[in-house]
Amino acid sequence: MPDPVLQTHDLSKSYGPDRGIMNVSLRVEAAEIFGFLGPNGAGKTTAIRVLLDLIRPTTGHAEVFGLETVANSVEIRQRTGYLPGEMSLYENMTGLELLQYFASLRESVDWSLVDQMAQRLSCDLSRRIGALSQGNKRKVGLIQAFMHRPELLILDEPTAGLDPLIQHEFLSLISEASQSGQTVFLSSHNLTEVERICDRVGMIRGGRLIAVEHIDDLKKRAVRKLEIQFAGPVPTEPFQNLTGIHDLMIEGDRLTCTLSGSADAIVKQASSYEVVDLVSQQPSLEEIFMALYSDAEVPNRA
């Protein structure tokens, strides 16, 4: 298996009596779009800051490009594009002047990409930063993260403050980056956008990583609602005790239940009768996420 682009080993950051993150171990592969999910205060930003050596871990360690983050932070940052969750920008500069300043700190910048992104994100780079809304400041921050075509993009809540049309364009940019071989580590609490673009998700709660899974695998083992309409009344007995079936209810010619795992058993049983319609309601990632959160043990952070 190829070496991962990003890897952590029992990574922890303690803030006195409280814990920022606890024993976080994860692996992100090349060209992967990895979603790092959790509500505000879950530890997402702390983990990102440790990865970039903006703060030091209390225990454990992390590697980016196979390089230990504390010893090799300068090289890692040169090869990484970073958008912080909270940006502090030089407000007397225009957007273009700010990007030129950042470009002076980089070895190379693709100015054709800057122009293209400014157009796609509807970002006026001639305006002074201090006159921009939070959403427009976010656009400038996104351009500076992308403009040197980094091997790794680390984006902390990147769509915060963006309107829906610009969010859609941003997701297209992320997909294109992955297709070109760039790796994306994306923190978010917007489950809809993560569901659309991410290959895998890591879910963090109270500083602990509670799950790392492919989105498709999460959906396969999630409980979903199933409704079958038959041509006529069917008996209840043949459908009882089938694998994965819960909350079974049959009223005349209509069967409803919840289903976990494979639908094979109930579909085969239903084929013994004339089926008029079958509807399976797939759960959203938000429903799966909330189910995991309700089941997971919350660590004591007092």
PyMOL commands that set and color helices and strands:
alter all, ss='L'
color gray80, all
select helices_A, chain A and resi 44-51+73-78+95-104+111-120+129-131+134-146+164-179+191-197+215-220+237-239+264-270+285-295
alter helices_A, ss='H'
color red, helices_A
select strands_A, chain A and resi 6-15+18-28+33-37+59-64+67-68+80-83+152-156+183-188+200-205+208-214+224-230+245-251+254-259+275-281
alter strands_A, ss='S'
color yellow, strands_A
deselect
rebuild
show_as cartoon
